[in-house]
Amino acid sequence: MTNEPNSTPASSRSPRRSQARRVQEVAIIRHFRTVVKAIQAHSAWVERQCGVSAAQLWALWEIHAEPGLRVKDISERLSIRPATASNLLDKIESKGLIVRDRCGPDQRVVQLFPTDQGAELLANAPGPAEGALLNALVRMDDGALDELGNSLGALVEILAIREEEFAMAPIPSGSYKNDTFRAS
């Protein structure tokens, strides 16, 4: 037994699973791998096409769609921690794609605005700007989305992890080099 909180001793696993059940479990593992690889491939493709990561493109798109957003707004829209959003925005700003300004009535509040260079990048950027995963979820019918949400929630519960640990961290872009993935 390891010190990991999620580990299950081999003796407590059910040794008598049907062949159909094992086939289904392997198929689900492959589906998970496919989803992660598709996200990584999309991210790598976006970066090759426009020189920013998929997450940076999504943040830029949000800022362009609603100029004057705050770091907190980007954090919520991308479902990432505020510190992660701030670091992501630093990278976009260093590329000259956004500016931060204290132009509202409360000078303590920093607002985000796209630059002309940022707007030009978006005009030529591949889609979907919000990323392949969210785009796919948006295209699912309500029943399938509810079922997926419930099933993934149950899986997270069985894994016995604190969801917040991982839920607010982006999926790493990885090094998947398949140029054949295109989100429609």
N, CA, C and O of each residue as an XYZ file, in Angstrom:
736
protein
N       0.848     -1.187      0.000
C       0.000      0.000      0.000
C       0.885      1.238      0.000
O       1.873      1.298      0.732
N       0.531      2.235     -0.827
C       1.321      3.458     -0.910
C       0.761      4.506      0.034
O      -0.289      4.310      0.646
N       1.465      5.613      0.148
C       1.012      6.717      0.976
C       0.010      7.604      0.257
O      -0.502      8.554      0.849
N      -0.283      7.316     -1.009
C      -1.234      8.130     -1.753
C      -2.630      7.893     -1.209
O      -3.014      6.749     -0.969
N      -3.410      8.983     -1.005
C      -4.736      8.827     -0.432
C      -5.704      8.085     -1.349
O      -6.701      7.548     -0.866
N      -5.446      8.038     -2.652
C      -6.375      7.420     -3.586
C      -6.063      5.957     -3.851
O      -6.824      5.288     -4.549
N      -4.968      5.445     -3.316
C      -4.590      4.075     -3.648
C      -5.505      3.086     -2.931
O      -5.933      3.304     -1.797
N      -5.781      2.015     -3.620
C      -6.619      0.956     -3.072
C      -5.785     -0.304     -3.041
O      -5.195     -0.668     -4.058
N      -5.713     -0.989     -1.897
C      -4.939     -2.229     -1.848
C      -5.472     -3.219     -2.874
O      -6.679     -3.308     -3.099
N      -4.565     -3.957     -3.488
C      -4.943     -4.924     -4.512
C      -5.962     -5.922     -3.981
O      -6.831     -6.376     -4.725
N      -5.864     -6.265     -2.709
C      -6.768     -7.259     -2.135
C      -8.210     -6.764     -2.057
O      -9.127     -7.583     -1.996
N      -8.442     -5.437     -2.055
C      -9.805     -4.930     -1.931
C     -10.464     -4.703     -3.292
O     -11.651     -4.381     -3.348
N      -9.729     -4.860     -4.377
C     -10.311     -4.723     -5.713
C     -11.128     -5.968     -6.045
O     -10.805     -7.076     -5.615
N     -12.173     -5.767     -6.805
C     -13.027     -6.900     -7.197
C     -12.321     -7.731     -8.254
O     -12.120     -7.252     -9.371
N     -11.936     -8.967     -7.935
C     -11.212     -9.783     -8.902
C     -12.129    -10.399     -9.952
O     -11.648    -10.847    -10.992
N     -13.425    -10.433     -9.709
C     -14.357    -11.123    -10.599
C     -15.217    -10.120    -11.376
O     -16.396     -9.922    -11.081
N     -14.597     -9.505    -12.364
C     -15.354     -8.631    -13.252
C     -15.588     -9.397    -14.548
O     -14.728    -10.153    -14.998
N     -16.724     -9.201    -15.125
C     -17.033     -9.911    -16.366
C     -16.151     -9.375    -17.493
O     -15.601     -8.278    -17.409
N     -16.036    -10.168    -18.533
C     -15.264     -9.749    -19.707
C     -15.891     -8.489    -20.313
O     -15.173     -7.580    -20.729
N     -17.197     -8.434    -20.363
C     -17.881     -7.249    -20.911
C     -17.557     -6.008    -20.085
O     -17.348     -4.925    -20.631
N     -17.518     -6.175    -18.775
C     -17.186     -5.053    -17.885
C     -15.756     -4.585    -18.129
O     -15.511     -3.380    -18.204
N     -14.814     -5.503    -18.253
C     -13.414     -5.136    -18.508
C     -13.280     -4.424    -19.854
O     -12.536     -3.450    -19.968
N     -13.985     -4.897    -20.857
C     -13.956     -4.263    -22.176
C     -14.493     -2.838    -22.078
O     -13.927     -1.917    -22.667
N     -15.582     -2.656    -21.336
C     -16.164     -1.325    -21.151
C     -15.191     -0.401    -20.409
O     -15.028      0.759    -20.790
N     -14.549     -0.903    -19.362
C     -13.589     -0.087    -18.596
C     -12.429      0.365    -19.483
O     -12.029      1.528    -19.436
N     -11.888     -0.548    -20.290
C     -10.783     -0.205    -21.187
C     -11.236      0.820    -22.225
O     -10.487      1.739    -22.555
N     -12.448      0.670    -22.737
C     -12.979      1.628    -23.715
C     -13.089      3.023    -23.094
O     -12.781      4.020    -23.747
N     -13.523      3.091    -21.844
C     -13.640      4.382    -21.162
C     -12.263      5.003    -20.953
O     -12.092      6.206    -21.146
N     -11.285      4.197    -20.561
C      -9.915      4.714    -20.404
C      -9.422      5.281    -21.733
O      -8.799      6.342    -21.772
N      -9.703      4.576    -22.804
C      -9.292      5.067    -24.130
C     -10.007      6.372    -24.482
O      -9.408      7.264    -25.083
N     -11.278      6.487    -24.114
C     -12.009      7.736    -24.359
C     -11.365      8.900    -23.591
O     -11.206      9.997    -24.128
N     -11.000      8.646    -22.332
C     -10.323      9.695    -21.559
C      -9.026     10.116    -22.236
O      -8.751     11.307    -22.379
N      -8.236      9.140    -22.648
C      -6.981      9.446    -23.332
C      -7.223     10.234    -24.607
O      -6.484     11.171    -24.912
N      -8.247      9.862    -25.346
C      -8.571     10.555    -26.588
C      -8.945     12.008    -26.324
O      -8.511     12.905    -27.048
N      -9.750     12.244    -25.289
C     -10.145     13.611    -24.943
C      -8.915     14.441    -24.578
O      -8.746     15.555    -25.074
N      -8.058     13.900    -23.711
C      -6.866     14.645    -23.289
C      -5.953     14.914    -24.484
O      -5.452     16.027    -24.640
N      -5.732     13.906    -25.327
C      -4.868     14.082    -26.506
C      -5.470     15.096    -27.476
O      -4.738     15.884    -28.075
N      -6.791     15.088    -27.639
C      -7.441     16.049    -28.530
C      -7.253     17.476    -28.017
O      -6.993     18.390    -28.799
N      -7.384     17.663    -26.715
C      -7.173     18.990    -26.118
C      -5.723     19.417    -26.315
O      -5.453     20.556    -26.695
N      -4.796     18.508    -26.059
C      -3.377     18.821    -26.238
C      -3.058     19.121    -27.696
O      -2.296     20.045    -27.985
N      -3.629     18.354    -28.617
C      -3.381     18.575    -30.043
C      -3.930     19.923    -30.482
O      -3.276     20.653    -31.227
N      -5.126     20.252    -30.022
C      -5.717     21.547    -30.374
C      -4.853     22.688    -29.851
O      -4.600     23.662    -30.560
N      -4.402     22.559    -28.607
C      -3.570     23.592    -28.005
C      -2.261     23.768    -28.780
O      -1.835     24.893    -29.045
N      -1.629     22.650    -29.139
C      -0.375     22.724    -29.896
C      -0.611     23.337    -31.273
O       0.198     24.132    -31.752
N      -1.713     22.969    -31.902
C      -2.041     23.509    -33.225
C      -2.282     25.016    -33.152
O      -1.800     25.766    -34.002
N      -3.033     25.463    -32.132
C      -3.285     26.899    -31.944
C      -1.971     27.639    -31.767
O      -1.757     28.695    -32.363
N      -1.087     27.078    -30.940
C       0.190     27.745    -30.684
C       1.030     27.853    -31.949
O       1.675     28.875    -32.182
N       1.024     26.812    -32.761
C       1.768     26.876    -34.031
C       1.147     27.889    -34.992
O       1.863     28.558    -35.737
N      -0.166     28.003    -34.978
C      -0.853     28.885    -35.906
C      -0.709     30.361    -35.550
O      -0.562     31.202    -36.437
N      -0.748     30.684    -34.249
C      -0.779     32.110    -33.900
C       0.206     32.532    -32.819
O       0.229     33.704    -32.443
N       1.009     31.626    -32.315
C       2.069     32.020    -31.392
C       1.644     32.235    -29.951
O       2.432     32.722    -29.140
N       0.410     31.878    -29.620
C      -0.050     31.925    -28.226
C      -0.700     30.597    -27.909
O      -1.154     29.890    -28.808
N      -0.747     30.256    -26.630
C      -1.390     29.007    -26.227
C      -2.899     29.126    -26.404
O      -3.435     30.224    -26.549
N      -3.568     27.993    -26.390
C      -5.024     27.993    -26.500
C      -5.655     28.760    -25.343
O      -6.630     29.485    -25.543
N      -5.115     28.610    -24.140
C      -5.643     29.339    -22.981
C      -5.434     30.850    -23.144
O      -6.312     31.640    -22.800
N      -4.271     31.246    -23.668
C      -4.017     32.668    -23.901
C      -4.970     33.223    -24.959
O      -5.468     34.341    -24.830
N      -5.218     32.435    -25.999
C      -6.144     32.858    -27.049
C      -7.550     33.026    -26.477
O      -8.238     33.997    -26.791
N      -7.975     32.080    -25.637
C      -9.295     32.169    -25.023
C      -9.402     33.432    -24.167
O     -10.398     34.151    -24.248
N      -8.389     33.706    -23.351
C      -8.405     34.909    -22.512
C      -8.468     36.163    -23.374
O      -9.230     37.085    -23.082
N      -7.669     36.198    -24.433
C      -7.672     37.352    -25.339
C      -9.051     37.518    -25.971
O      -9.554     38.635    -26.094
N      -9.656     36.404    -26.370
C     -10.984     36.452    -26.961
C     -12.004     37.020    -25.975
O     -12.849     37.829    -26.358
N     -11.933     36.606    -24.718
C     -12.851     37.118    -23.682
C     -12.664     38.630    -23.494
O     -13.638     39.373    -23.367
N     -11.413     39.071    -23.478
C     -11.118     40.500    -23.297
C     -11.607     41.297    -24.500
O     -12.142     42.395    -24.348
N     -11.425     40.751    -25.679
C     -11.883     41.427    -26.904
C     -13.409     41.495    -26.939
O     -13.973     42.505    -27.361
N     -14.083     40.428    -26.499
C     -15.543     40.381    -26.508
C     -16.145     41.348    -25.495
O     -17.242     41.867    -25.701
N     -15.425     41.589    -24.401
C     -15.918     42.493    -23.360
C     -14.759     43.291    -22.772
O     -14.268     42.969    -21.690
N     -14.320     44.330    -23.478
C     -13.207     45.148    -22.984
C     -13.503     45.704    -21.589
O     -14.630     46.089    -21.281
N     -12.469     45.733    -20.762
C     -12.619     46.258    -19.410
C     -12.762     45.188    -18.345
O     -12.962     45.496    -17.170
N     -12.660     43.927    -18.753
C     -12.713     42.847    -17.763
C     -11.575     42.982    -16.759
O     -10.574     43.650    -17.019
N     -11.745     42.339    -15.612
C     -10.707     42.298    -14.589
C     -10.079     40.907    -14.573
O     -10.608     39.973    -15.177
N      -8.965     40.775    -13.887
C      -8.296     39.480    -13.766
C      -9.268     38.458    -13.175
O      -9.318     37.313    -13.625
N     -10.030     38.867    -12.181
C     -11.013     37.978    -11.547
C     -12.010     37.453    -12.582
O     -12.385     36.281    -12.545
N     -12.437     38.313    -13.498
C     -13.388     37.901    -14.532
C     -12.781     36.828    -15.438
O     -13.437     35.842    -15.771
N     -11.532     37.030    -15.829
C     -10.853     36.049    -16.687
C     -10.702     34.731    -15.929
O     -10.916     33.659    -16.495
N     -10.339     34.810    -14.666
C     -10.204     33.621    -13.831
C     -11.504     32.820    -13.816
O     -11.482     31.598    -13.968
N     -12.621     33.494    -13.635
C     -13.918     32.822    -13.589
C     -14.305     32.254    -14.951
O     -14.791     31.125    -15.031
N     -14.100     33.004    -16.005
C     -14.523     32.560    -17.339
C     -13.698     31.382    -17.853
O     -14.213     30.519    -18.564
N     -12.415     31.352    -17.489
C     -11.562     30.251    -17.925
C     -11.513     29.130    -16.886
O     -10.895     28.090    -17.116
N     -12.163     29.346    -15.748
C     -12.196     28.379    -14.648
C     -10.782     27.999    -14.203
O     -10.421     26.825    -14.127
N      -9.999     29.040    -13.913
C      -8.636     28.866    -13.410
C      -8.468     29.756    -12.185
O      -9.260     30.670    -11.957
N      -7.441     29.485    -11.410
C      -7.163     30.290    -10.219
C      -6.771     31.709    -10.628
O      -6.200     31.905    -11.701
N      -7.072     32.708     -9.782
C      -6.686     34.087    -10.091
C      -5.180     34.240    -10.340
O      -4.777     34.988    -11.230
N      -4.348     33.541     -9.566
C      -2.896     33.644     -9.777
C      -2.508     33.081    -11.144
O      -1.635     33.630    -11.817
N      -3.153     31.991    -11.555
C      -2.889     31.413    -12.872
C      -3.339     32.377    -13.959
O      -2.644     32.554    -14.959
N      -4.501     33.002    -13.769
C      -5.001     33.983    -14.736
C      -4.039     35.162    -14.846
O      -3.761     35.644    -15.944
N      -3.538     35.619    -13.712
C      -2.605     36.746    -13.716
C      -1.324     36.406    -14.486
O      -0.830     37.214    -15.274
N      -0.799     35.214    -14.251
C       0.403     34.788    -14.982
C       0.130     34.662    -16.479
O       0.962     35.049    -17.299
N      -1.024     34.127    -16.829
C      -1.407     33.987    -18.226
C      -1.522     35.367    -18.882
O      -1.069     35.565    -20.009
N      -2.125     36.306    -18.174
C      -2.286     37.659    -18.697
C      -0.945     38.380    -18.824
O      -0.755     39.178    -19.741
N      -0.015     38.101    -17.907
C       1.333     38.672    -18.022
C       1.960     38.287    -19.359
O       2.579     39.117    -20.024
N       1.795     37.025    -19.746
C       2.370     36.541    -21.003
C       1.716     37.211    -22.202
O       2.397     37.583    -23.158
N       0.396     37.368    -22.154
C      -0.316     38.023    -23.256
C       0.100     39.489    -23.346
O       0.296     40.024    -24.437
N       0.230     40.124    -22.200
C       0.626     41.537    -22.171
C       2.044     41.711    -22.697
O       2.323     42.667    -23.420
N       2.945     40.793    -22.338
C       4.338     40.906    -22.792
C       4.453     40.753    -24.306
O       5.440     41.186    -24.901
N       3.451     40.141    -24.930
C       3.434     39.999    -26.396
C       2.753     41.189    -27.069
O       2.628     41.231    -28.293
N       2.311     42.160    -26.256
C       1.684     43.359    -26.804
C       0.251     43.152    -27.266
O      -0.239     43.909    -28.104
N      -0.439     42.130    -26.729
C      -1.784     41.808    -27.196
C      -2.884     42.421    -26.331
O      -4.021     42.570    -26.780
N      -2.544     42.777    -25.088
C      -3.485     43.451    -24.195
C      -2.741     44.548    -23.435
O      -1.512     44.569    -23.369
N      -3.526     45.449    -22.867
C      -2.985     46.443    -21.931
C      -3.841     46.404    -20.678
O      -5.031     46.092    -20.722
N      -3.210     46.726    -19.568
C      -3.922     46.858    -18.290
C      -4.030     48.346    -18.008
O      -3.078     49.100    -18.211
N      -5.204     48.761    -17.536
C      -5.417     50.187    -17.315
C      -6.280     50.381    -16.075
O      -7.139     49.558    -15.760
N      -6.034     51.476    -15.387
C      -6.835     51.851    -14.221
C      -7.703     53.048    -14.630
O      -7.477     54.171    -14.180
N      -8.680     52.798    -15.474
C      -9.436     53.911    -16.054
C     -10.842     54.077    -15.478
O     -11.532     55.032    -15.832
N     -11.273     53.195    -14.622
C     -12.625     53.283    -14.059
C     -12.672     54.246    -12.896
O     -11.670     54.877    -12.562
N     -13.831     54.361    -12.280
C     -13.982     55.270    -11.145
C     -13.114     54.866     -9.949
O     -12.644     55.728     -9.206
N     -12.902     53.574     -9.765
C     -12.054     53.083     -8.683
C     -10.674     52.789     -9.268
O     -10.490     51.784     -9.954
N      -9.728     53.642     -9.004
C      -8.391     53.524     -9.592
C      -7.604     52.318     -9.080
O      -6.525     52.014     -9.590
N      -8.144     51.634     -8.076
C      -7.477     50.412     -7.606
C      -7.768     49.232     -8.523
O      -7.030     48.247     -8.520
N      -8.837     49.324     -9.305
C      -9.273     48.226    -10.164
C      -8.556     48.305    -11.509
O      -8.619     49.317    -12.207
N      -7.877     47.222    -11.853
C      -7.177     47.142    -13.133
C      -8.101     46.482    -14.146
O      -8.627     45.393    -13.915
N      -8.288     47.159    -15.270
C      -9.118     46.619    -16.335
C      -8.239     46.196    -17.506
O      -7.141     46.719    -17.696
N      -8.735     45.250    -18.280
C      -7.986     44.660    -19.390
C      -8.608     45.057    -20.719
O      -9.827     45.021    -20.888
N      -7.749     45.437    -21.658
C      -8.214     45.856    -22.978
C      -7.316     45.245    -24.048
O      -6.102     45.146    -23.865
N      -7.915     44.833    -25.169
C      -7.082     44.314    -26.260
C      -6.388     45.463    -26.987
O      -6.927     46.566    -27.083
N      -5.212     45.198    -27.486
C      -4.528     46.176    -28.325
C      -4.950     45.925    -29.771
O      -5.634     44.944    -30.063
N      -4.542     46.811    -30.666
C      -4.814     46.585    -32.093
C      -4.156     45.291    -32.551
O      -4.716     44.540    -33.350
N      -2.950     45.043    -32.029
C      -2.240     43.804    -32.374
C      -3.012     42.581    -31.870
O      -3.062     41.561    -32.557
N      -3.610     42.670    -30.686
C      -4.416     41.575    -30.152
C      -5.661     41.334    -30.990
O      -6.025     40.188    -31.252
N      -6.319     42.417    -31.412
C      -7.513     42.289    -32.258
C      -7.149     41.674    -33.608
O      -7.905     40.868    -34.151
N      -5.999     42.052    -34.142
C      -5.553     41.493    -35.421
C      -5.259     39.994    -35.289
O      -5.616     39.203    -36.162
N      -4.610     39.621    -34.193
C      -4.338     38.198    -33.969
C      -5.642     37.413    -33.911
O      -5.744     36.336    -34.499
N      -6.636     37.942    -33.211
C      -7.926     37.251    -33.105
C      -8.620     37.126    -34.456
O      -9.270     36.119    -34.734
N      -8.482     38.147    -35.290
C      -9.122     38.112    -36.603
C      -8.577     36.976    -37.466
O      -9.281     36.457    -38.332
N      -7.329     36.595    -37.228
C      -6.690     35.547    -38.020
C      -6.516     34.231    -37.270
O      -5.969     33.272    -37.814
N      -6.976     34.183    -36.028
C      -6.739     33.013    -35.165
C      -7.675     31.866    -35.515
O      -8.806     32.078    -35.952
N      -7.183     30.644    -35.316
C      -8.056     29.488    -35.510
C      -9.071     29.405    -34.375
O      -8.833     29.933    -33.289
N     -10.170     28.762    -34.615
C     -11.190     28.590    -33.596
C     -11.228     27.145    -33.143
O     -10.546     26.304    -33.729
N     -11.967     26.846    -32.166
C     -12.760     27.777    -31.367
C     -11.886     28.481    -30.335
O     -11.005     27.865    -29.735
N     -12.132     29.764    -30.132
C     -11.298     30.541    -29.210
C     -11.402     30.035    -27.783
O     -10.435     30.121    -27.025
N     -12.562     29.506    -27.404
C     -12.742     29.049    -26.026
C     -12.139     27.681    -25.777
O     -12.178     27.183    -24.651
N     -11.594     27.081    -26.784
C     -10.929     25.796    -26.621
C     -11.794     24.638    -27.080
O     -13.019     24.737    -27.140
N     -11.138     23.557    -27.397
C     -11.809     22.396    -27.967
C     -12.774     21.736    -26.987
O     -13.860     21.319    -27.389
N     -12.406     21.632    -25.722
C     -13.255     20.933    -24.761
C     -14.554     21.690    -24.518
O     -15.635     21.108    -24.613
N     -14.463     22.975    -24.207
C     -15.685     23.744    -23.961
C     -16.545     23.776    -25.214
O     -17.768     23.677    -25.125
N     -15.931     23.911    -26.370
C     -16.676     23.912    -27.618
C     -17.451     22.611    -27.790
O     -18.608     22.628    -28.211
N     -16.820     21.484    -27.466
C     -17.497     20.188    -27.570
C     -18.640     20.087    -26.561
O     -19.715     19.584    -26.887
N     -18.409     20.564    -25.335
C     -19.460     20.511    -24.315
C     -20.657     21.367    -24.716
O     -21.802     20.966    -24.508
N     -20.403     22.532    -25.283
C     -21.472     23.425    -25.728
C     -22.334     22.742    -26.793
O     -23.544     22.960    -26.858
N     -21.701     21.920    -27.619
C     -22.422     21.261    -28.721
C     -23.190     20.013    -28.281
O     -23.972     19.474    -29.064
N     -22.987     19.543    -27.053
C     -23.714     18.365    -26.560
C     -25.149     18.747    -26.217
O     -25.421     19.869    -25.790
N     -26.073     17.787    -26.412
C     -27.454     18.058    -26.002
C     -27.520     18.024    -24.469
O     -26.644     17.465    -23.809
N     -28.570     18.630    -23.926
C     -28.695     18.791    -22.471
C     -28.661     17.458    -21.724
O     -28.013     17.347    -20.683
N     -29.349     16.453    -22.246
C     -29.396     15.156    -21.571
C     -28.027     14.508    -21.487
O     -27.642     13.995    -20.437
N     -27.283     14.529    -22.599
C     -25.942     13.937    -22.616
C     -25.000     14.718    -21.698
O     -24.160     14.131    -21.016
N     -25.146     16.041    -21.686
C     -24.295     16.865    -20.826
C     -24.585     16.574    -19.349
O     -23.658     16.459    -18.547
N     -25.860     16.455    -18.992
C     -26.227     16.121    -17.609
C     -25.665     14.757    -17.217
O     -25.108     14.599    -16.131
N     -25.811     13.779    -18.098
C     -25.321     12.425    -17.821
C     -23.798     12.424    -17.646
O     -23.266     11.788    -16.736
N     -23.115     13.142    -18.526
C     -21.650     13.228    -18.420
C     -21.245     13.896    -17.115
O     -20.338     13.426    -16.427
N     -21.915     14.991    -16.774
C     -21.602     15.698    -15.525
C     -21.810     14.818    -14.305
O     -20.974     14.787    -13.401
N     -22.914     14.114    -14.283
C     -23.196     13.217    -13.148
C     -22.181     12.086    -13.070
O     -21.694     11.756    -11.988
N     -21.864     11.493    -14.213
C     -20.913     10.372    -14.225
C     -19.518     10.815    -13.825
O     -18.850     10.132    -13.049
N     -19.072     11.946    -14.341
C     -17.737     12.434    -13.963
C     -17.705     12.845    -12.495
O     -16.698     12.645    -11.815
N     -18.796     13.415    -12.006
C     -18.884     13.750    -10.577
C     -18.752     12.508     -9.710
O     -18.061     12.525     -8.691
N     -19.415     11.427    -10.116
C     -19.321     10.167     -9.376
C     -17.893      9.623     -9.420
O     -17.388      9.121     -8.416
N     -17.249      9.721    -10.568
C     -15.867      9.246    -10.697
C     -14.927     10.046     -9.794
O     -14.076      9.469     -9.116
N     -15.076     11.352     -9.785
C     -14.245     12.197     -8.919
C     -14.459     11.824     -7.461
O     -13.506     11.781     -6.682
N     -15.703     11.554     -7.089
C     -16.005     11.156     -5.713
C     -15.332      9.826     -5.358
O     -14.773      9.689     -4.270
N     -15.383      8.854     -6.260
C     -14.752      7.552     -6.017
C     -13.239      7.692     -5.910
O     -12.600      6.994     -5.122
N     -12.671      8.588     -6.699
C     -11.221      8.802     -6.634
C     -10.801      9.425     -5.306
O      -9.619      9.422     -4.962
N     -11.771      9.958     -4.560
C     -11.539     10.519     -3.223
C     -10.460     11.590     -3.227
O      -9.567     11.597     -2.380
N     -10.559     12.487     -4.188
C      -9.634     13.615     -4.216
C     -10.419     14.889     -3.985
O     -11.620     14.964     -4.243
N      -9.710     15.884     -3.493
C     -10.331     17.192     -3.371
C     -10.405     17.765     -4.780
O      -9.377     18.035     -5.402
N     -11.603     17.948     -5.275
C     -11.809     18.396     -6.648
C     -11.085     19.708     -6.930
O     -10.524     19.882     -8.013
N     -11.088     20.631     -5.975
C     -10.451     21.930     -6.174
C      -8.960     21.809     -6.481
O      -8.390     22.661     -7.164
N      -8.331     20.744     -5.972
C      -6.912     20.529     -6.235
C      -6.598     20.573     -7.712
O      -5.603     21.167     -8.128
N      -7.440     19.950     -8.499
C      -7.179     19.789     -9.920
C      -8.135     20.574    -10.804
O      -7.795     20.895    -11.942
N      -9.316     20.886    -10.303
C     -10.349     21.491    -11.132
C      -9.978     22.879    -11.643
O     -10.446     23.283    -12.708
N      -9.163     23.602    -10.921
C      -8.834     24.967    -11.317
C      -7.479     25.066    -12.014
O      -6.952     26.166    -12.184
N      -6.920     23.952    -12.410
C      -5.644     23.947    -13.124
C      -5.893     23.534    -14.570
O      -6.579     22.541    -14.817
N      -5.343     24.286    -15.534
C      -5.550     23.897    -16.926
C      -4.872     22.571    -17.244
O      -3.906     22.181    -16.587
N      -5.386     21.886    -18.253
C      -4.750     20.654    -18.719
C      -3.464     21.054    -19.423
O      -3.495     21.916    -20.301
N      -2.327     20.452    -19.062
C      -1.074     20.815    -19.726
C      -1.163     20.587    -21.225
O      -1.792     19.634    -21.684
N      -0.521     21.478    -21.987
C      -0.604     21.343    -23.438
C       0.157     20.126    -23.922
O      -0.146     19.619    -25.002
N       1.118     19.641    -23.182
C       1.841     18.424    -23.556
C       2.646     18.605    -24.815
O       2.899     19.724    -25.262
N       3.040     17.499    -25.373
C       3.878     17.558    -26.569
C       3.260     16.768    -27.709
O       3.974     16.277    -28.583
N       1.948     16.642    -27.709
C       1.263     15.889    -28.746
C       1.407     16.638    -30.058
O       1.019     17.802    -30.148
N       1.958     15.991    -31.076
C       2.314     16.664    -32.326
C       1.448     16.269    -33.508
O       1.888     16.397    -34.650
N       0.256     15.804    -33.278
C      -0.602     15.385    -34.382
C      -1.333     16.586    -34.937
O      -2.133     17.205    -34.235
N      -1.072     16.923    -36.176
C      -1.649     18.099    -36.805
C      -3.016     17.810    -37.422
O      -3.599     18.683    -38.064
N      -3.532     16.596    -37.234
C      -4.778     16.232    -37.891
C      -6.005     16.664    -37.124
O      -7.099     16.664    -37.690
N      -5.877     17.033    -35.855
C      -7.050     17.437    -35.071
C      -7.453     18.847    -35.433
O      -6.626     19.759    -35.432
N      -8.705     19.024    -35.739
C      -9.262     20.341    -35.990
C     -10.638     20.394    -35.343
O     -11.489     19.552    -35.632
N     -10.868     21.367    -34.478
C     -12.186     21.521    -33.893
C     -13.045     22.297    -34.883
O     -12.599     23.280    -35.475
N     -14.258     21.848    -35.049
C     -15.132     22.558    -35.996
C     -16.066     23.492    -35.270
O     -16.874     24.172    -35.902
